Amino acid sequence: MKRAKPAQLPVAYAKLNELHQDFNTRPVLMFDSAMAEIFGKLKGRVHVNSADLKIAAMAIARGELLLSRNLRDFRRVPDLRVEDWTV
């Protein structure tokens, strides 16, 4: 990673602060025991990376439609409803 020069630090910290403020406005779903159970059943059975599999488990547990451009991987997950609204 390239280090910022001293003159660039105020801009870098302003961007960091902006990002932090934005994150504070977004709800965060907690990964609960139902999601963990679904993740455990899928892991090793479905060939999708672990982070995506956790996202899929969250959507399945909540009965939600997952919006993603990554249909190739997410369509491998049984019982997951997934759509790409960018097309």
C-alpha positions as a Markdown table, in Angstrom:
| # | Residue | x | y | z |
|---|---|---|---|---|
| 1 | Met | 0.0 | 0.0 | 0.0 |
| 2 | Lys | 1.3 | 3.4 | -1.0 |
| 3 | Arg | 1.8 | 5.8 | 2.0 |
| 4 | Ala | 0.3 | 9.3 | 1.8 |
| 5 | Lys | 2.7 | 12.2 | 1.8 |
| 6 | Pro | 2.1 | 14.6 | 4.7 |
| 7 | Ala | 0.4 | 17.2 | 2.4 |
| 8 | Gln | -2.1 | 14.5 | 1.4 |
| 9 | Leu | -3.1 | 13.4 | 4.9 |
| 10 | Pro | -5.8 | 16.0 | 5.5 |
| 11 | Val | -7.6 | 14.8 | 2.3 |
| 12 | Ala | -7.1 | 11.1 | 3.2 |
| 13 | Tyr | -8.5 | 11.7 | 6.7 |
| 14 | Ala | -11.5 | 13.7 | 5.4 |
| 15 | Lys | -12.3 | 10.7 | 3.1 |
| 16 | Leu | -11.9 | 8.3 | 6.0 |
| 17 | Asn | -14.3 | 10.5 | 8.1 |
| 18 | Glu | -16.8 | 10.6 | 5.3 |
| 19 | Leu | -16.8 | 6.9 | 4.9 |
| 20 | His | -17.2 | 6.4 | 8.7 |
| 21 | Gln | -20.1 | 8.8 | 8.7 |
| 22 | Asp | -21.8 | 6.9 | 5.8 |
| 23 | Phe | -21.3 | 3.6 | 7.6 |
| 24 | Asn | -23.0 | 5.0 | 10.7 |
| 25 | Thr | -26.2 | 5.5 | 8.7 |
| 26 | Arg | -26.5 | 1.9 | 7.5 |
| 27 | Pro | -28.2 | -0.9 | 9.5 |
| 28 | Val | -26.1 | -3.9 | 10.2 |
| 29 | Leu | -27.7 | -7.3 | 10.4 |
| 30 | Met | -26.5 | -9.5 | 13.2 |
| 31 | Phe | -25.4 | -13.0 | 12.3 |
| 32 | Asp | -27.8 | -15.1 | 14.5 |
| 33 | Ser | -28.0 | -18.8 | 15.3 |
| 34 | Ala | -30.5 | -19.6 | 12.5 |
| 35 | Met | -28.1 | -18.0 | 10.0 |
| 36 | Ala | -25.1 | -20.0 | 11.5 |
| 37 | Glu | -27.1 | -23.2 | 11.3 |
| 38 | Ile | -27.9 | -22.6 | 7.6 |
| 39 | Phe | -24.2 | -21.6 | 6.9 |
| 40 | Gly | -23.0 | -24.8 | 8.6 |
| 41 | Lys | -25.3 | -27.0 | 6.5 |
| 42 | Leu | -24.1 | -25.3 | 3.3 |
| 43 | Lys | -20.4 | -25.1 | 4.0 |
| 44 | Gly | -18.5 | -27.9 | 2.3 |
| 45 | Arg | -21.6 | -28.8 | 0.3 |
| 46 | Val | -21.8 | -25.7 | -1.9 |
| 47 | His | -18.7 | -24.4 | -3.6 |
| 48 | Val | -19.0 | -20.7 | -2.9 |
| 49 | Asn | -16.5 | -18.6 | -0.9 |
| 50 | Ser | -17.2 | -18.4 | 2.8 |
| 51 | Ala | -18.1 | -14.7 | 2.9 |
| 52 | Asp | -20.7 | -15.1 | 0.1 |
| 53 | Leu | -22.0 | -18.2 | 1.8 |
| 54 | Lys | -22.6 | -16.3 | 5.0 |
| 55 | Ile | -24.5 | -13.6 | 3.0 |
| 56 | Ala | -26.6 | -16.3 | 1.4 |
| 57 | Ala | -27.3 | -17.9 | 4.7 |
| 58 | Met | -28.5 | -14.5 | 6.0 |
| 59 | Ala | -30.9 | -14.0 | 3.1 |
| 60 | Ile | -32.2 | -17.6 | 3.4 |
| 61 | Ala | -32.8 | -17.3 | 7.1 |
| 62 | Arg | -34.7 | -14.1 | 6.7 |
| 63 | Gly | -36.6 | -15.2 | 3.6 |
| 64 | Glu | -35.2 | -12.3 | 1.7 |
| 65 | Leu | -34.4 | -11.8 | -2.0 |
| 66 | Leu | -30.6 | -11.3 | -2.4 |
| 67 | Leu | -29.7 | -8.7 | -5.0 |
| 68 | Ser | -26.3 | -9.3 | -6.5 |
| 69 | Arg | -24.4 | -9.1 | -9.8 |
| 70 | Asn | -22.7 | -12.3 | -8.7 |
| 71 | Leu | -25.4 | -14.7 | -10.0 |
| 72 | Arg | -22.8 | -17.3 | -11.1 |
| 73 | Asp | -21.8 | -18.1 | -7.5 |
| 74 | Phe | -25.1 | -17.3 | -5.7 |
| 75 | Arg | -27.2 | -19.5 | -8.0 |
| 76 | Arg | -25.2 | -22.5 | -6.7 |
| 77 | Val | -26.8 | -22.0 | -3.3 |
| 78 | Pro | -30.0 | -24.1 | -2.9 |
| 79 | Asp | -33.1 | -22.3 | -1.6 |
| 80 | Leu | -31.6 | -18.9 | -2.2 |
| 81 | Arg | -33.6 | -16.4 | -4.2 |
| 82 | Val | -31.2 | -14.1 | -6.1 |
| 83 | Glu | -31.6 | -11.5 | -8.8 |
| 84 | Asp | -29.4 | -9.0 | -10.7 |
| 85 | Trp | -31.3 | -5.8 | -11.1 |
| 86 | Thr | -28.4 | -4.1 | -13.0 |
| 87 | Val | -29.3 | -5.9 | -16.3 |
